Every structure is written in structure tokens, then in C-alpha cells.
Amino acid sequence: MGIILWLIIGGLAGWIAGKIMRGGGFGIVGNIVVGIVGAVIGGALLSVLGLSSSGGIIGSLVTALIGAVVLLWIVSLIKKKA
């Protein structure tokens, strides 16, 4: 997968996760970072659960979205405690 496609998927996943978890996005750079980190988290979660994330672009987007939502949820828990 090319770097441009990673950035697009990351940005889209971060934006959608922002809408799901907080009702807004984080700007283009923030969305990309949340989406890419979310893709790593999502890939690890799916691997632990024994699920495959193979599904092309849609599978990558879903994996990144799952991870991004989990990432934002963890961040919200940390913010509540601080």
C-alpha cells in the first residue's frame, strides 16, 4: 500500500472516529495521526482476537477505524482521571 493511500485511509478513519467519539474532527494532521495509530491498534486487536484484517482498502479502513475509536476512548478515560 502506498504512503498516499495510508494517509488517506488514516485521515478518513481519524475523521470518522472523531465524529463517533467526540462529535468533531481534529484537523487534517490530527485525523491522519489518530487514523494511523488507530490502524496499528486495530491490527493488533484483530490479531489478538484471531480475526483477519485482509479486505483491501475497505478492510484497512475498518481496521483503522476500530483502532482509532479504541484510541480515542482510552484518551477520554485518561482525560477524565487527570
mmCIF file as gemmi writes it, N, C-alpha and C atoms, coordinates in Angstrom:
data_model
loop_
_atom_site.group_PDB
_atom_site.id
_atom_site.type_symbol
_atom_site.label_atom_id
_atom_site.label_alt_id
_atom_site.label_comp_id
_atom_site.label_asym_id
_atom_site.label_entity_id
_atom_site.label_seq_id
_atom_site.pdbx_PDB_ins_code
_atom_site.Cartn_x
_atom_site.Cartn_y
_atom_site.Cartn_z
_atom_site.occupancy
_atom_site.B_iso_or_equiv
_atom_site.pdbx_formal_charge
_atom_site.auth_seq_id
_atom_site.auth_asym_id
_atom_site.pdbx_PDB_model_num
ATOM 1 N N . MET Axp A 1 ? 0.853 -1.165 0 1 0 ? 1 A 1
ATOM 2 C CA . MET Axp A 1 ? 0 0 0 1 0 ? 1 A 1
ATOM 3 C C . MET Axp A 1 ? 0.908 1.239 0 1 0 ? 1 A 1
ATOM 4 N N . GLY Axp A 2 ? 0.63 2.176 -0.845 1 0 ? 2 A 1
ATOM 5 C CA . GLY Axp A 2 ? 1.442 3.374 -0.942 1 0 ? 2 A 1
ATOM 6 C C . GLY Axp A 2 ? 1.21 4.333 0.218 1 0 ? 2 A 1
ATOM 7 N N . ILE Axp A 3 ? 2.171 5.182 0.451 1 0 ? 3 A 1
ATOM 8 C CA . ILE Axp A 3 ? 2.106 6.127 1.565 1 0 ? 3 A 1
ATOM 9 C C . ILE Axp A 3 ? 0.921 7.085 1.422 1 0 ? 3 A 1
ATOM 10 N N . ILE Axp A 4 ? 0.6 7.472 0.188 1 0 ? 4 A 1
ATOM 11 C CA . ILE Axp A 4 ? -0.542 8.372 -0.03 1 0 ? 4 A 1
ATOM 12 C C . ILE Axp A 4 ? -1.832 7.686 0.396 1 0 ? 4 A 1
ATOM 13 N N . LEU Axp A 5 ? -1.973 6.413 0.054 1 0 ? 5 A 1
ATOM 14 C CA . LEU Axp A 5 ? -3.171 5.667 0.435 1 0 ? 5 A 1
ATOM 15 C C . LEU Axp A 5 ? -3.242 5.516 1.951 1 0 ? 5 A 1
ATOM 16 N N . TRP Axp A 6 ? -2.119 5.282 2.609 1 0 ? 6 A 1
ATOM 17 C CA . TRP Axp A 6 ? -2.086 5.206 4.073 1 0 ? 6 A 1
ATOM 18 C C . TRP Axp A 6 ? -2.58 6.511 4.678 1 0 ? 6 A 1
ATOM 19 N N . LEU Axp A 7 ? -2.112 7.641 4.143 1 0 ? 7 A 1
ATOM 20 C CA . LEU Axp A 7 ? -2.509 8.937 4.661 1 0 ? 7 A 1
ATOM 21 C C . LEU Axp A 7 ? -3.996 9.193 4.453 1 0 ? 7 A 1
ATOM 22 N N . ILE Axp A 8 ? -4.502 8.8 3.305 1 0 ? 8 A 1
ATOM 23 C CA . ILE Axp A 8 ? -5.93 8.986 3.019 1 0 ? 8 A 1
ATOM 24 C C . ILE Axp A 8 ? -6.776 8.126 3.953 1 0 ? 8 A 1
ATOM 25 N N . ILE Axp A 9 ? -6.416 6.856 4.09 1 0 ? 9 A 1
ATOM 26 C CA . ILE Axp A 9 ? -7.157 5.956 4.975 1 0 ? 9 A 1
ATOM 27 C C . ILE Axp A 9 ? -7.046 6.429 6.42 1 0 ? 9 A 1
ATOM 28 N N . GLY Axp A 10 ? -5.844 6.835 6.828 1 0 ? 10 A 1
ATOM 29 C CA . GLY Axp A 10 ? -5.656 7.33 8.187 1 0 ? 10 A 1
ATOM 30 C C . GLY Axp A 10 ? -6.485 8.571 8.457 1 0 ? 10 A 1
ATOM 31 N N . GLY Axp A 11 ? -6.478 9.507 7.521 1 0 ? 11 A 1
ATOM 32 C CA . GLY Axp A 11 ? -7.263 10.724 7.683 1 0 ? 11 A 1
ATOM 33 C C . GLY Axp A 11 ? -8.747 10.443 7.767 1 0 ? 11 A 1
ATOM 34 N N . LEU Axp A 12 ? -9.218 9.575 6.896 1 0 ? 12 A 1
ATOM 35 C CA . LEU Axp A 12 ? -10.639 9.227 6.886 1 0 ? 12 A 1
ATOM 36 C C . LEU Axp A 12 ? -11.034 8.489 8.166 1 0 ? 12 A 1
ATOM 37 N N . ALA Axp A 13 ? -10.221 7.531 8.582 1 0 ? 13 A 1
ATOM 38 C CA . ALA Axp A 13 ? -10.519 6.78 9.809 1 0 ? 13 A 1
ATOM 39 C C . ALA Axp A 13 ? -10.496 7.698 11.026 1 0 ? 13 A 1
ATOM 40 N N . GLY Axp A 14 ? -9.514 8.597 11.093 1 0 ? 14 A 1
ATOM 41 C CA . GLY Axp A 14 ? -9.439 9.532 12.205 1 0 ? 14 A 1
ATOM 42 C C . GLY Axp A 14 ? -10.627 10.477 12.247 1 0 ? 14 A 1
ATOM 43 N N . TRP Axp A 15 ? -11.038 10.955 11.072 1 0 ? 15 A 1
ATOM 44 C CA . TRP Axp A 15 ? -12.189 11.854 10.998 1 0 ? 15 A 1
ATOM 45 C C . TRP Axp A 15 ? -13.472 11.151 11.446 1 0 ? 15 A 1
ATOM 46 N N . ILE Axp A 16 ? -13.692 9.934 10.948 1 0 ? 16 A 1
ATOM 47 C CA . ILE Axp A 16 ? -14.896 9.18 11.319 1 0 ? 16 A 1
ATOM 48 C C . ILE Axp A 16 ? -14.88 8.87 12.813 1 0 ? 16 A 1
ATOM 49 N N . ALA Axp A 17 ? -13.719 8.453 13.329 1 0 ? 17 A 1
ATOM 50 C CA . ALA Axp A 17 ? -13.616 8.151 14.762 1 0 ? 17 A 1
ATOM 51 C C . ALA Axp A 17 ? -13.892 9.401 15.59 1 0 ? 17 A 1
ATOM 52 N N . GLY Axp A 18 ? -13.403 10.549 15.134 1 0 ? 18 A 1
ATOM 53 C CA . GLY Axp A 18 ? -13.674 11.8 15.828 1 0 ? 18 A 1
ATOM 54 C C . GLY Axp A 18 ? -15.162 12.115 15.863 1 0 ? 18 A 1
ATOM 55 N N . LYS Axp A 19 ? -15.851 11.837 14.768 1 0 ? 19 A 1
ATOM 56 C CA . LYS Axp A 19 ? -17.297 12.055 14.719 1 0 ? 19 A 1
ATOM 57 C C . LYS Axp A 19 ? -18.017 11.1 15.668 1 0 ? 19 A 1
ATOM 58 N N . ILE Axp A 20 ? -17.56 9.851 15.721 1 0 ? 20 A 1
ATOM 59 C CA . ILE Axp A 20 ? -18.197 8.85 16.569 1 0 ? 20 A 1
ATOM 60 C C . ILE Axp A 20 ? -17.97 9.158 18.05 1 0 ? 20 A 1
ATOM 61 N N . MET Axp A 21 ? -16.743 9.49 18.412 1 0 ? 21 A 1
ATOM 62 C CA . MET Axp A 21 ? -16.386 9.62 19.819 1 0 ? 21 A 1
ATOM 63 C C . MET Axp A 21 ? -16.589 11.018 20.4 1 0 ? 21 A 1
ATOM 64 N N . ARG Axp A 22 ? -16.426 12.069 19.634 1 0 ? 22 A 1
ATOM 65 C CA . ARG Axp A 22 ? -16.475 13.403 20.208 1 0 ? 22 A 1
ATOM 66 C C . ARG Axp A 22 ? -17.383 14.363 19.45 1 0 ? 22 A 1
ATOM 67 N N . GLY Axp A 23 ? -17.831 13.96 18.304 1 0 ? 23 A 1
ATOM 68 C CA . GLY Axp A 23 ? -18.682 14.831 17.523 1 0 ? 23 A 1
ATOM 69 C C . GLY Axp A 23 ? -17.93 15.811 16.638 1 0 ? 23 A 1
ATOM 70 N N . GLY Axp A 24 ? -16.64 15.622 16.457 1 0 ? 24 A 1
ATOM 71 C CA . GLY Axp A 24 ? -15.882 16.523 15.603 1 0 ? 24 A 1
ATOM 72 C C . GLY Axp A 24 ? -14.545 15.934 15.217 1 0 ? 24 A 1
ATOM 73 N N . GLY Axp A 25 ? -13.901 16.533 14.249 1 0 ? 25 A 1
ATOM 74 C CA . GLY Axp A 25 ? -12.594 16.075 13.807 1 0 ? 25 A 1
ATOM 75 C C . GLY Axp A 25 ? -11.483 16.776 14.562 1 0 ? 25 A 1
ATOM 76 N N . PHE Axp A 26 ? -10.25 16.488 14.186 1 0 ? 26 A 1
ATOM 77 C CA . PHE Axp A 26 ? -9.077 17.024 14.866 1 0 ? 26 A 1
ATOM 78 C C . PHE Axp A 26 ? -8.18 17.784 13.914 1 0 ? 26 A 1
ATOM 79 N N . GLY Axp A 27 ? -8.711 18.209 12.786 1 0 ? 27 A 1
ATOM 80 C CA . GLY Axp A 27 ? -7.867 18.826 11.772 1 0 ? 27 A 1
ATOM 81 C C . GLY Axp A 27 ? -7.229 17.728 10.931 1 0 ? 27 A 1
ATOM 82 N N . ILE Axp A 28 ? -6.732 18.075 9.788 1 0 ? 28 A 1
ATOM 83 C CA . ILE Axp A 28 ? -6.229 17.067 8.857 1 0 ? 28 A 1
ATOM 84 C C . ILE Axp A 28 ? -5.057 16.274 9.43 1 0 ? 28 A 1
ATOM 85 N N . VAL Axp A 29 ? -4.106 16.958 10.054 1 0 ? 29 A 1
ATOM 86 C CA . VAL Axp A 29 ? -2.948 16.258 10.609 1 0 ? 29 A 1
ATOM 87 C C . VAL Axp A 29 ? -3.361 15.394 11.794 1 0 ? 29 A 1
ATOM 88 N N . GLY Axp A 30 ? -4.198 15.925 12.667 1 0 ? 30 A 1
ATOM 89 C CA . GLY Axp A 30 ? -4.674 15.153 13.815 1 0 ? 30 A 1
ATOM 90 C C . GLY Axp A 30 ? -5.446 13.924 13.393 1 0 ? 30 A 1
ATOM 91 N N . ASN Axp A 31 ? -6.311 14.062 12.394 1 0 ? 31 A 1
ATOM 92 C CA . ASN Axp A 31 ? -7.075 12.921 11.889 1 0 ? 31 A 1
ATOM 93 C C . ASN Axp A 31 ? -6.151 11.845 11.328 1 0 ? 31 A 1
ATOM 94 N N . ILE Axp A 32 ? -5.136 12.26 10.584 1 0 ? 32 A 1
ATOM 95 C CA . ILE Axp A 32 ? -4.206 11.299 9.994 1 0 ? 32 A 1
ATOM 96 C C . ILE Axp A 32 ? -3.45 10.558 11.095 1 0 ? 32 A 1
ATOM 97 N N . VAL Axp A 33 ? -2.98 11.287 12.093 1 0 ? 33 A 1
ATOM 98 C CA . VAL Axp A 33 ? -2.236 10.657 13.189 1 0 ? 33 A 1
ATOM 99 C C . VAL Axp A 33 ? -3.133 9.678 13.943 1 0 ? 33 A 1
ATOM 100 N N . VAL Axp A 34 ? -4.336 10.102 14.298 1 0 ? 34 A 1
ATOM 101 C CA . VAL Axp A 34 ? -5.269 9.222 15.008 1 0 ? 34 A 1
ATOM 102 C C . VAL Axp A 34 ? -5.58 7.989 14.164 1 0 ? 34 A 1
ATOM 103 N N . GLY Axp A 35 ? -5.781 8.174 12.873 1 0 ? 35 A 1
ATOM 104 C CA . GLY Axp A 35 ? -6.096 7.052 11.989 1 0 ? 35 A 1
ATOM 105 C C . GLY Axp A 35 ? -4.946 6.085 11.832 1 0 ? 35 A 1
ATOM 106 N N . ILE Axp A 36 ? -3.723 6.588 11.688 1 0 ? 36 A 1
ATOM 107 C CA . ILE Axp A 36 ? -2.573 5.697 11.504 1 0 ? 36 A 1
ATOM 108 C C . ILE Axp A 36 ? -2.259 4.946 12.798 1 0 ? 36 A 1
ATOM 109 N N . VAL Axp A 37 ? -2.269 5.658 13.924 1 0 ? 37 A 1
ATOM 110 C CA . VAL Axp A 37 ? -2.068 4.978 15.207 1 0 ? 37 A 1
ATOM 111 C C . VAL Axp A 37 ? -3.213 3.991 15.446 1 0 ? 37 A 1
ATOM 112 N N . GLY Axp A 38 ? -4.412 4.398 15.073 1 0 ? 38 A 1
ATOM 113 C CA . GLY Axp A 38 ? -5.565 3.514 15.2 1 0 ? 38 A 1
ATOM 114 C C . GLY Axp A 38 ? -5.436 2.264 14.345 1 0 ? 38 A 1
ATOM 115 N N . ALA Axp A 39 ? -4.83 2.39 13.178 1 0 ? 39 A 1
ATOM 116 C CA . ALA Axp A 39 ? -4.629 1.228 12.318 1 0 ? 39 A 1
ATOM 117 C C . ALA Axp A 39 ? -3.708 0.216 12.985 1 0 ? 39 A 1
ATOM 118 N N . VAL Axp A 40 ? -2.681 0.702 13.644 1 0 ? 40 A 1
ATOM 119 C CA . VAL Axp A 40 ? -1.766 -0.19 14.363 1 0 ? 40 A 1
ATOM 120 C C . VAL Axp A 40 ? -2.496 -0.88 15.514 1 0 ? 40 A 1
ATOM 121 N N . ILE Axp A 41 ? -3.249 -0.094 16.285 1 0 ? 41 A 1
ATOM 122 C CA . ILE Axp A 41 ? -4.007 -0.646 17.407 1 0 ? 41 A 1
ATOM 123 C C . ILE Axp A 41 ? -5.066 -1.637 16.908 1 0 ? 41 A 1
ATOM 124 N N . GLY Axp A 42 ? -5.79 -1.238 15.862 1 0 ? 42 A 1
ATOM 125 C CA . GLY Axp A 42 ? -6.823 -2.109 15.303 1 0 ? 42 A 1
ATOM 126 C C . GLY Axp A 42 ? -6.255 -3.412 14.777 1 0 ? 42 A 1
ATOM 127 N N . GLY Axp A 43 ? -5.113 -3.338 14.094 1 0 ? 43 A 1
ATOM 128 C CA . GLY Axp A 43 ? -4.463 -4.546 13.596 1 0 ? 43 A 1
ATOM 129 C C . GLY Axp A 43 ? -4.067 -5.474 14.73 1 0 ? 43 A 1
ATOM 130 N N . ALA Axp A 44 ? -3.545 -4.895 15.817 1 0 ? 44 A 1
ATOM 131 C CA . ALA Axp A 44 ? -3.155 -5.704 16.973 1 0 ? 44 A 1
ATOM 132 C C . ALA Axp A 44 ? -4.376 -6.335 17.634 1 0 ? 44 A 1
ATOM 133 N N . LEU Axp A 45 ? -5.449 -5.553 17.782 1 0 ? 45 A 1
ATOM 134 C CA . LEU Axp A 45 ? -6.671 -6.081 18.395 1 0 ? 45 A 1
ATOM 135 C C . LEU Axp A 45 ? -7.266 -7.224 17.578 1 0 ? 45 A 1
ATOM 136 N N . LEU Axp A 46 ? -7.346 -7.029 16.28 1 0 ? 46 A 1
ATOM 137 C CA . LEU Axp A 46 ? -7.904 -8.078 15.424 1 0 ? 46 A 1
ATOM 138 C C . LEU Axp A 46 ? -7.037 -9.325 15.459 1 0 ? 46 A 1
ATOM 139 N N . SER Axp A 47 ? -5.728 -9.133 15.526 1 0 ? 47 A 1
ATOM 140 C CA . SER Axp A 47 ? -4.811 -10.266 15.596 1 0 ? 47 A 1
ATOM 141 C C . SER Axp A 47 ? -5.008 -11.048 16.892 1 0 ? 47 A 1
ATOM 142 N N . VAL Axp A 48 ? -5.153 -10.334 18.006 1 0 ? 48 A 1
ATOM 143 C CA . VAL Axp A 48 ? -5.368 -10.984 19.304 1 0 ? 48 A 1
ATOM 144 C C . VAL Axp A 48 ? -6.685 -11.758 19.304 1 0 ? 48 A 1
ATOM 145 N N . LEU Axp A 49 ? -7.688 -11.203 18.648 1 0 ? 49 A 1
ATOM 146 C CA . LEU Axp A 49 ? -8.991 -11.858 18.58 1 0 ? 49 A 1
ATOM 147 C C . LEU Axp A 49 ? -9.044 -12.969 17.54 1 0 ? 49 A 1
ATOM 148 N N . GLY Axp A 50 ? -7.966 -13.127 16.777 1 0 ? 50 A 1
ATOM 149 C CA . GLY Axp A 50 ? -7.906 -14.168 15.758 1 0 ? 50 A 1
ATOM 150 C C . GLY Axp A 50 ? -8.659 -13.832 14.492 1 0 ? 50 A 1
ATOM 151 N N . LEU Axp A 51 ? -8.917 -12.544 14.266 1 0 ? 51 A 1
ATOM 152 C CA . LEU Axp A 51 ? -9.628 -12.112 13.067 1 0 ? 51 A 1
ATOM 153 C C . LEU Axp A 51 ? -8.638 -11.585 12.046 1 0 ? 51 A 1
ATOM 154 N N . SER Axp A 52 ? -9.013 -11.67 10.806 1 0 ? 52 A 1
ATOM 155 C CA . SER Axp A 52 ? -8.158 -11.194 9.729 1 0 ? 52 A 1
ATOM 156 C C . SER Axp A 52 ? -8.598 -9.8 9.3 1 0 ? 52 A 1
ATOM 157 N N . SER Axp A 53 ? -7.617 -8.953 9.006 1 0 ? 53 A 1
ATOM 158 C CA . SER Axp A 53 ? -7.948 -7.617 8.528 1 0 ? 53 A 1
ATOM 159 C C . SER Axp A 53 ? -7.73 -7.502 7.026 1 0 ? 53 A 1
ATOM 160 N N . SER Axp A 54 ? -7.668 -8.632 6.356 1 0 ? 54 A 1
ATOM 161 C CA . SER Axp A 54 ? -7.469 -8.59 4.908 1 0 ? 54 A 1
ATOM 162 C C . SER Axp A 54 ? -8.802 -8.311 4.239 1 0 ? 54 A 1
ATOM 163 N N . GLY Axp A 55 ? -8.846 -7.277 3.465 1 0 ? 55 A 1
ATOM 164 C CA . GLY Axp A 55 ? -10.066 -6.918 2.78 1 0 ? 55 A 1
ATOM 165 C C . GLY Axp A 55 ? -9.837 -5.707 1.914 1 0 ? 55 A 1
ATOM 166 N N . GLY Axp A 56 ? -8.579 -5.501 1.555 1 0 ? 56 A 1
ATOM 167 C CA . GLY Axp A 56 ? -8.254 -4.38 0.7 1 0 ? 56 A 1
ATOM 168 C C . GLY Axp A 56 ? -8.413 -3.055 1.41 1 0 ? 56 A 1
ATOM 169 N N . ILE Axp A 57 ? -8.828 -2.071 0.662 1 0 ? 57 A 1
ATOM 170 C CA . ILE Axp A 57 ? -8.952 -0.719 1.195 1 0 ? 57 A 1
ATOM 171 C C . ILE Axp A 57 ? -10.046 -0.645 2.259 1 0 ? 57 A 1
ATOM 172 N N . ILE Axp A 58 ? -11.163 -1.287 2.027 1 0 ? 58 A 1
ATOM 173 C CA . ILE Axp A 58 ? -12.269 -1.264 2.988 1 0 ? 58 A 1
ATOM 174 C C . ILE Axp A 58 ? -11.857 -1.951 4.283 1 0 ? 58 A 1
ATOM 175 N N . GLY Axp A 59 ? -11.19 -3.077 4.193 1 0 ? 59 A 1
ATOM 176 C CA . GLY Axp A 59 ? -10.714 -3.778 5.386 1 0 ? 59 A 1
ATOM 177 C C . GLY Axp A 59 ? -9.725 -2.937 6.166 1 0 ? 59 A 1
ATOM 178 N N . SER Axp A 60 ? -8.837 -2.249 5.452 1 0 ? 60 A 1
ATOM 179 C CA . SER Axp A 60 ? -7.87 -1.371 6.11 1 0 ? 60 A 1
ATOM 180 C C . SER Axp A 60 ? -8.574 -0.22 6.807 1 0 ? 60 A 1
ATOM 181 N N . LEU Axp A 61 ? -9.577 0.349 6.16 1 0 ? 61 A 1
ATOM 182 C CA . LEU Axp A 61 ? -10.329 1.452 6.747 1 0 ? 61 A 1
ATOM 183 C C . LEU Axp A 61 ? -11.065 1 8 1 0 ? 61 A 1
ATOM 184 N N . VAL Axp A 62 ? -11.704 -0.158 7.932 1 0 ? 62 A 1
ATOM 185 C CA . VAL Axp A 62 ? -12.446 -0.673 9.094 1 0 ? 62 A 1
ATOM 186 C C . VAL Axp A 62 ? -11.487 -0.965 10.243 1 0 ? 62 A 1
ATOM 187 N N . THR Axp A 63 ? -10.348 -1.576 9.94 1 0 ? 63 A 1
ATOM 188 C CA . THR Axp A 63 ? -9.348 -1.863 10.96 1 0 ? 63 A 1
ATOM 189 C C . THR Axp A 63 ? -8.855 -0.576 11.609 1 0 ? 63 A 1
ATOM 190 N N . ALA Axp A 64 ? -8.511 0.422 10.791 1 0 ? 64 A 1
ATOM 191 C CA . ALA Axp A 64 ? -8.046 1.703 11.315 1 0 ? 64 A 1
ATOM 192 C C . ALA Axp A 64 ? -9.132 2.39 12.125 1 0 ? 64 A 1
ATOM 193 N N . LEU Axp A 65 ? -10.363 2.306 11.681 1 0 ? 65 A 1
ATOM 194 C CA . LEU Axp A 65 ? -11.474 2.936 12.391 1 0 ? 65 A 1
ATOM 195 C C . LEU Axp A 65 ? -11.681 2.295 13.759 1 0 ? 65 A 1
ATOM 196 N N . ILE Axp A 66 ? -11.647 0.978 13.813 1 0 ? 66 A 1
ATOM 197 C CA . ILE Axp A 66 ? -11.79 0.28 15.102 1 0 ? 66 A 1
ATOM 198 C C . ILE Axp A 66 ? -10.694 0.726 16.065 1 0 ? 66 A 1
ATOM 199 N N . GLY Axp A 67 ? -9.47 0.717 15.58 1 0 ? 67 A 1
ATOM 200 C CA . GLY Axp A 67 ? -8.358 1.125 16.428 1 0 ? 67 A 1
ATOM 201 C C . GLY Axp A 67 ? -8.433 2.582 16.84 1 0 ? 67 A 1
ATOM 202 N N . ALA Axp A 68 ? -8.851 3.453 15.93 1 0 ? 68 A 1
ATOM 203 C CA . ALA Axp A 68 ? -8.958 4.881 16.243 1 0 ? 68 A 1
ATOM 204 C C . ALA Axp A 68 ? -10.03 5.138 17.297 1 0 ? 68 A 1
ATOM 205 N N . VAL Axp A 69 ? -11.144 4.438 17.204 1 0 ? 69 A 1
ATOM 206 C CA . VAL Axp A 69 ? -12.202 4.588 18.205 1 0 ? 69 A 1
ATOM 207 C C . VAL Axp A 69 ? -11.697 4.115 19.569 1 0 ? 69 A 1
ATOM 208 N N . VAL Axp A 70 ? -10.986 2.98 19.588 1 0 ? 70 A 1
ATOM 209 C CA . VAL Axp A 70 ? -10.416 2.479 20.843 1 0 ? 70 A 1
ATOM 210 C C . VAL Axp A 70 ? -9.407 3.484 21.401 1 0 ? 70 A 1
ATOM 211 N N . LEU Axp A 71 ? -8.558 4.031 20.533 1 0 ? 71 A 1
ATOM 212 C CA . LEU Axp A 71 ? -7.57 5.022 20.954 1 0 ? 71 A 1
ATOM 213 C C . LEU Axp A 71 ? -8.255 6.237 21.576 1 0 ? 71 A 1
ATOM 214 N N . LEU Axp A 72 ? -9.271 6.766 20.936 1 0 ? 72 A 1
ATOM 215 C CA . LEU Axp A 72 ? -9.967 7.936 21.458 1 0 ? 72 A 1
ATOM 216 C C . LEU Axp A 72 ? -10.699 7.626 22.758 1 0 ? 72 A 1
ATOM 217 N N . TRP Axp A 73 ? -11.196 6.416 22.882 1 0 ? 73 A 1
ATOM 218 C CA . TRP Axp A 73 ? -11.864 6.001 24.107 1 0 ? 73 A 1
ATOM 219 C C . TRP Axp A 73 ? -10.867 5.967 25.267 1 0 ? 73 A 1
ATOM 220 N N . ILE Axp A 74 ? -9.676 5.407 25.02 1 0 ? 74 A 1
ATOM 221 C CA . ILE Axp A 74 ? -8.636 5.356 26.046 1 0 ? 74 A 1
ATOM 222 C C . ILE Axp A 74 ? -8.198 6.77 26.427 1 0 ? 74 A 1
ATOM 223 N N . VAL Axp A 75 ? -8.022 7.628 25.432 1 0 ? 75 A 1
ATOM 224 C CA . VAL Axp A 75 ? -7.633 9.011 25.709 1 0 ? 75 A 1
ATOM 225 C C . VAL Axp A 75 ? -8.7 9.707 26.544 1 0 ? 75 A 1
ATOM 226 N N . SER Axp A 76 ? -9.965 9.465 26.257 1 0 ? 76 A 1
ATOM 227 C CA . SER Axp A 76 ? -11.036 10.101 27.037 1 0 ? 76 A 1
ATOM 228 C C . SER Axp A 76 ? -11.028 9.601 28.478 1 0 ? 76 A 1
ATOM 229 N N . LEU Axp A 77 ? -10.706 8.332 28.693 1 0 ? 77 A 1
ATOM 230 C CA . LEU Axp A 77 ? -10.618 7.804 30.059 1 0 ? 77 A 1
ATOM 231 C C . LEU Axp A 77 ? -9.471 8.471 30.817 1 0 ? 77 A 1
ATOM 232 N N . ILE Axp A 78 ? -8.34 8.656 30.137 1 0 ? 78 A 1
ATOM 233 C CA . ILE Axp A 78 ? -7.188 9.284 30.774 1 0 ? 78 A 1
ATOM 234 C C . ILE Axp A 78 ? -7.491 10.737 31.108 1 0 ? 78 A 1
ATOM 235 N N . LYS Axp A 79 ? -8.167 11.43 30.211 1 0 ? 79 A 1
ATOM 236 C CA . LYS Axp A 79 ? -8.512 12.841 30.442 1 0 ? 79 A 1
ATOM 237 C C . LYS Axp A 79 ? -9.452 12.999 31.626 1 0 ? 79 A 1
ATOM 238 N N . LYS Axp A 80 ? -10.37 12.055 31.81 1 0 ? 80 A 1
ATOM 239 C CA . LYS Axp A 80 ? -11.319 12.119 32.918 1 0 ? 80 A 1
ATOM 240 C C . LYS Axp A 80 ? -10.592 11.975 34.255 1 0 ? 80 A 1
ATOM 241 N N . LYS Axp A 81 ? -9.537 11.152 34.292 1 0 ? 81 A 1
ATOM 242 C CA . LYS Axp A 81 ? -8.801 10.933 35.528 1 0 ? 81 A 1
ATOM 243 C C . LYS Axp A 81 ? -7.855 12.078 35.843 1 0 ? 81 A 1
ATOM 244 N N . ALA Axp A 82 ? -7.443 12.821 34.826 1 0 ? 82 A 1
ATOM 245 C CA . ALA Axp A 82 ? -6.464 13.893 35.036 1 0 ? 82 A 1
ATOM 246 C C . ALA Axp A 82 ? -7.1 15.181 35.473 1 0 ? 82 A 1
